[in-house]
Amino acid sequence: MQEVQRVIIIGPAHPLRGGLASYNERLARAFQEAGCKTTIYTFSLQYPGFLFPGTTQYSSEPAPAHIDIRVRINSVNPFNWINVGRELRRLKPDILVVRFWLPFMGPCLGTILRYVQRKKNCRVICIADNMIPHEKRPGDLPFTRYFVAAVDGFVTMSRKVLEDLRHFTRTKPAVFVPHPLYDNFGGAVSMEEARRQLGLDQEDKLILFFGFIRPYKGLDLLLRAMATQPIREAGLRLLVAGEFYDQSQPYLNLIQELNLQDRVILRTQFIPDSEVRYYLCAANLVVQPYRSATQSGVTPLAYHFEKPMVVTNVGALPDMVPEGRVGLVCEPNPASLAETIARYFTLDETVFVKGIREEKKKYTWESMVNNITKMAHDIQK
């Protein structure tokens, strides 16, 4: 990789919590390992209340060591955007990496980038999580177009997002790079130890739904699958680990209606980074019953902890979970979920674990850094 003097990442990071923050902090470490002076600019205000359905946007855990994180950006204050843009321009970054996951951020990030780009030597590379949001709101298209116009090149972590990007630009360079593994949550522990830490039964055959609970993630489909005969006969229990980003009562009503109280374990609070490994390691199988998807941060987590997966045939999920090698693929409906999950427990787990160990070699942070750096150096200004 060619030498880069300074890299700045714009996006969530500590004291904010969640998958985006964890990713950006891990990406900063990867740039540091490649010899780059790296800084993250994160948000002093990320979301106004109406856009954040969780309990808090902030982490209760200590800041990651040896990462330069500067809390600067107010997503709703245009004067702040100008000041941050000028500050970044004075730092003279070689590469500015900006995360884009929600059109609401388009005016803020697009304005900051326009000020930075007055420094001609800076290349702006976007890591695009979504171009077309799962939950649509007024202003999505103009906000996204405004942002896209200020970017030099794009990295997407699913082919679906790469395809969606072409609705906004057909001329700017873009490349698909798979989501690297989340290897920053500590090493694996034994299933026995994980269940002991979480107070779970050692004898259960346990499937895991992990992450924020939103309508498109299909937890209701999985709950209905849990009530079917194949799942009941297999004697499976479901562990739901993650915070409700949707109204909780419909799910609780469904559990009551389907008489699943003894077969569904709810840990529906935010899962801090220090506990993530226990939930993954406690499970026999990770299930992603999504109705729609681009990519999912749960998949690289399952890879890291070497847990087989059942995923629905939507978005990029089947691309990252080769059928019969690291997991099984089904359709996004209760009957298909139930049949596929039950079938998994009749198969040899060791075959899937072996496949995961081979497949996971593709998903490295070095590859992400190299692709960003190459794109930046190939862009002529």
C-alpha positions in Angstrom: 0.0 0.0 0.0 1.2 3.5 -0.8 2.1 5.7 2.1 -0.7 8.0 3.4 0.3 10.7 5.8 -3.1 11.5 7.4 -6.5 9.8 7.3 -9.7 11.3 8.9 -12.8 9.2 9.4 -16.2 11.0 9.8 -18.8 9.0 11.5 -20.1 7.7 14.9 -17.5 6.7 17.5 -17.2 6.8 21.3 -19.0 8.2 23.3 -21.7 7.1 20.8 -22.6 3.4 20.9 -23.6 0.8 18.4 -22.3 -1.1 15.3 -21.3 2.0 13.3 -19.2 3.3 16.2 -17.6 -0.1 16.7 -16.8 -0.4 13.0 -15.3 3.1 12.7 -13.1 2.5 15.7 -11.9 -0.8 14.3 -11.3 0.8 10.9 -9.2 3.5 12.6 -7.0 0.8 14.2 -6.6 -0.8 10.8 -5.4 2.5 9.2 -3.0 2.9 12.2 -1.6 -0.6 11.7 -1.0 0.4 8.0 1.1 3.4 9.2 -1.4 6.2 8.8 -2.0 9.0 11.3 -5.7 8.5 11.9 -8.4 10.6 13.6 -12.1 10.1 13.9 -14.5 13.1 13.9 -17.7 12.0 15.6 -21.0 13.7 16.6 -21.7 15.8 19.6 -25.4 15.5 18.5 -26.0 12.6 16.1 -29.8 12.3 16.1 -32.7 14.5 17.2 -35.1 12.6 19.5 -37.6 11.8 16.8 -35.0 9.8 14.8 -33.7 7.8 17.7 -36.1 5.2 19.1 -33.7 3.6 21.6 -33.1 4.5 25.3 -29.8 6.4 24.8 -27.3 7.1 22.1 -24.3 7.0 24.4 -22.1 4.2 25.6 -21.5 3.5 29.3 -18.1 1.8 28.5 -14.7 3.5 28.5 -13.3 5.1 25.4 -11.1 2.8 23.2 -7.5 3.2 23.9 -5.0 4.9 21.5 -7.6 6.2 19.1 -7.8 10.0 18.5 -11.6 10.7 18.6 -12.8 14.3 18.4 -16.4 15.0 19.3 -17.3 17.9 17.0 -20.3 17.4 14.7 -23.8 18.6 15.4 -26.1 17.0 12.8 -28.7 19.8 12.9 -26.6 23.0 13.2 -25.5 24.4 9.8 -23.0 26.9 11.5 -21.3 23.8 13.1 -21.0 22.1 9.7 -19.1 25.1 8.3 -16.8 25.3 11.3 -16.1 21.6 11.2 -15.5 21.7 7.5 -13.0 24.6 7.9 -11.2 22.7 10.8 -10.9 19.6 8.7 -9.5 21.6 5.8 -6.8 23.0 8.0 -5.7 19.5 9.0 -4.9 18.7 5.3 -6.0 15.0 5.3 -4.8 12.9 2.4 -7.9 10.7 2.6 -11.2 11.6 4.3 -13.4 8.5 4.9 -17.0 9.3 5.5 -19.8 6.9 6.6 -23.2 7.3 5.0 -26.1 5.3 6.3 -29.1 7.6 6.5 -30.3 10.4 4.1 -31.0 12.6 7.1 -27.2 13.0 7.4 -26.9 14.2 3.8 -27.1 18.0 4.4 -24.7 17.9 7.4 -22.0 15.6 5.9 -22.4 17.1 2.4 -21.8 20.6 3.6 -18.7 19.6 5.7 -17.2 17.8 2.7 -17.7 20.7 0.4 -15.5 22.8 2.7 -12.9 20.1 3.0 -12.8 19.6 -0.8 -11.5 23.1 -1.3 -8.2 21.5 -0.3 -7.5 19.9 -3.7 -5.2 17.2 -2.4 -7.8 15.5 -0.2 -9.7 12.6 -1.6 -13.2 11.9 -0.1 -14.1 8.2 0.0 -17.5 7.2 1.3 -18.3 3.8 2.9 -22.0 3.5 2.0 -24.0 1.3 4.3 -27.3 2.2 2.6 -28.2 4.5 -0.3 -31.9 3.8 -0.1 -33.1 3.5 3.5 -35.2 0.7 4.9 -37.7 3.2 6.4 -38.4 6.1 4.0 -38.9 9.7 4.9 -39.6 13.0 3.1 -36.4 14.5 1.8 -34.5 11.2 1.3 -33.7 11.7 -2.4 -32.5 15.3 -2.4 -30.5 14.8 0.9 -28.7 11.8 -0.6 -28.1 13.6 -3.9 -26.6 16.5 -2.1 -24.2 14.2 -0.2 -23.2 12.1 -3.2 -22.2 15.2 -5.2 -19.5 16.0 -2.6 -17.8 12.5 -2.6 -15.0 11.4 -4.9 -15.5 7.6 -4.7 -17.5 5.0 -2.9 -17.0 1.6 -1.1 -20.1 -0.5 -0.5 -20.2 -3.7 1.6 -23.0 -5.3 -0.5 -23.7 -5.6 -4.2 -27.2 -4.4 -3.5 -25.9 -1.0 -2.2 -23.6 -0.8 -5.2 -26.6 -1.2 -7.4 -28.6 1.4 -5.4 -25.7 3.8 -5.7 -26.1 3.9 -9.5 -29.5 5.6 -9.0 -27.4 8.6 -7.8 -24.2 8.5 -9.8 -23.0 6.4 -12.7 -19.7 8.1 -13.2 -17.9 8.2 -9.8 -15.7 5.2 -9.0 -17.3 2.6 -6.7 -16.2 -0.8 -5.5 -17.7 -3.6 -3.5 -15.6 -4.8 -0.5 -17.2 -7.3 1.9 -17.8 -6.2 5.5 -14.7 -7.1 7.5 -15.0 -9.3 10.6 -15.9 -7.7 13.9 -12.9 -9.0 15.8 -12.9 -6.2 18.4 -15.3 -7.8 20.9 -12.7 -10.1 22.4 -12.0 -13.8 21.8 -14.5 -16.6 21.9 -15.3 -18.4 25.2 -16.8 -21.8 25.6 -20.5 -22.3 25.3 -20.6 -23.5 28.9 -18.8 -20.3 30.1 -21.0 -18.0 28.0 -24.2 -19.6 29.3 -22.9 -19.4 32.8 -22.2 -15.7 32.4 -25.7 -15.1 31.0 -27.6 -17.4 33.4 -28.8 -19.7 30.6 -29.6 -23.4 30.7 -26.6 -25.5 29.7 -28.8 -28.2 28.0 -30.9 -25.9 25.7 -30.6 -26.0 22.0 -30.5 -22.3 21.5 -31.0 -20.1 18.5 -30.0 -16.4 18.6 -31.6 -13.2 17.2 -29.1 -10.5 17.8 -29.2 -6.7 17.3 -31.6 -3.8 17.3 -35.2 -4.8 16.7 -36.7 -3.0 13.7 -39.7 -4.1 11.5 -37.5 -5.0 8.5 -35.5 -7.5 10.6 -38.4 -9.9 10.8 -38.4 -10.9 14.5 -42.2 -11.4 14.2 -41.6 -13.9 11.4 -39.1 -15.8 13.7 -41.6 -15.8 16.6 -44.2 -17.3 14.3 -41.7 -19.9 13.2 -41.1 -20.8 16.8 -44.7 -21.8 17.2 -44.7 -24.3 14.3 -44.5 -28.1 14.7 -41.0 -28.6 13.3 -39.5 -26.1 15.9 -41.5 -27.5 18.8 -40.5 -31.1 17.9 -36.9 -30.0 17.8 -37.2 -28.6 21.3 -35.5 -25.3 20.4 -35.4 -22.1 22.5 -34.9 -18.6 21.1 -32.7 -15.9 22.7 -33.6 -12.4 21.6 -30.7 -10.1 22.4 -31.0 -6.4 21.5 -32.9 -3.2 22.1 -36.3 -2.5 20.7 -36.1 0.2 17.9 -39.8 -0.5 17.3 -42.9 -0.7 19.6 -42.3 -3.6 21.9 -45.9 -4.4 22.7 -46.8 -6.1 19.4 -43.9 -8.6 19.9 -44.8 -9.2 23.5 -48.5 -9.8 22.5 -47.3 -12.2 19.8 -45.3 -14.2 22.3 -48.4 -14.4 24.6 -50.7 -15.2 21.7 -48.5 -18.1 20.4 -47.8 -19.4 24.0 -44.1 -19.0 23.6 -43.4 -17.6 27.1 -41.3 -20.6 28.1 -39.5 -20.9 24.8 -38.4 -17.3 24.2 -35.8 -15.6 26.3 -35.9 -11.8 26.1 -32.7 -9.7 26.8 -34.1 -6.6 25.1 -31.7 -4.0 26.5 -28.7 -2.6 24.6 -25.9 -5.2 24.7 -22.6 -3.5 25.7 -19.5 -4.4 23.7 -18.0 -6.3 26.7 -21.0 -8.7 26.7 -21.4 -9.3 22.9 -19.2 -12.4 22.9 -21.2 -14.2 25.5 -24.4 -13.9 23.5 -22.7 -15.2 20.3 -20.8 -18.0 22.1 -23.9 -19.1 24.0 -25.9 -19.9 20.8 -25.9 -23.0 18.7 -27.2 -21.1 15.7 -27.6 -17.4 14.7 -30.7 -16.6 12.8 -31.3 -13.5 10.6 -35.0 -13.6 9.6 -34.9 -10.3 7.7 -37.6 -9.1 5.4 -35.1 -6.9 3.6 -31.4 -6.2 3.9 -28.4 -4.7 2.3 -25.6 -6.2 4.5 -25.7 -7.0 8.1 -23.2 -6.4 10.9 -24.5 -9.6 12.6 -23.0 -11.8 9.9 -19.4 -10.7 10.5 -20.0 -11.2 14.2 -21.1 -14.7 13.6 -18.1 -15.4 11.4 -15.7 -14.1 14.1 -17.2 -16.3 16.7 -17.5 -19.2 14.2 -21.3 -19.6 14.6 -23.3 -21.2 11.8 -26.2 -19.1 10.5 -29.7 -19.3 9.0 -30.4 -16.2 6.9 -33.3 -15.2 4.6 -32.8 -14.9 0.9 -32.8 -11.1 0.8 -30.2 -8.5 0.0 -26.5 -9.5 0.4 -27.2 -12.1 3.2 -27.0 -15.2 0.9 -23.8 -13.8 -0.7 -22.1 -13.8 2.7 -23.6 -17.1 3.9 -22.9 -19.7 1.2 -25.6 -22.4 1.4 -24.5 -25.6 3.0 -21.0 -24.2 3.7 -21.4 -21.7 6.6 -25.1 -21.9 7.0 -28.5 -22.3 5.4 -30.7 -19.9 3.4 -34.5 -19.8 3.5 -37.3 -17.6 2.4 -38.6 -14.7 4.6 -41.7 -16.5 5.9 -42.4 -18.5 9.1 -42.8 -21.9 7.4 -39.5 -21.7 5.5 -37.7 -20.4 8.6 -39.1 -23.2 10.7 -38.2 -25.9 8.2 -34.7 -24.6 7.6 -33.9 -24.1 11.3 -35.2 -27.5 12.2 -33.2 -29.0 9.3 -30.0 -27.4 10.6 -30.2 -29.4 13.8 -30.2 -32.6 11.9 -26.9 -31.8 10.2 -23.3 -32.0 11.3 -22.3 -28.7 12.9 -18.6 -29.4 12.4 -19.0 -29.2 8.6 -20.3 -25.6 8.9 -17.6 -24.6 11.4 -14.9 -25.8 9.0 -16.5 -23.9 6.2 -16.7 -20.7 8.3 -13.0 -21.0 9.2 -12.1 -21.1 5.5 -14.7 -18.5 4.3 -13.8 -15.9 7.0 -10.3 -15.4 5.5 -11.9 -13.2 2.9 -13.2 -10.6 5.3 -10.1 -8.7 6.5 -9.6 -5.1 7.6 -6.4 -5.0 5.5 -8.5 -5.5 2.4 -10.8 -2.6 3.3 -7.9 -0.3 4.0 -6.1 -1.3 0.8 -9.2 -0.8 -1.3 -9.9 2.7 0.1 -6.3 3.7 -0.3 -6.1 2.4 -3.9 -9.2 4.2 -4.9 -8.0 7.5 -3.3 -4.7 7.3 -5.2 -6.4 6.4 -8.5 -8.7 9.5 -8.3 -7.3 12.4 -10.3 -8.2 15.9 -9.2 
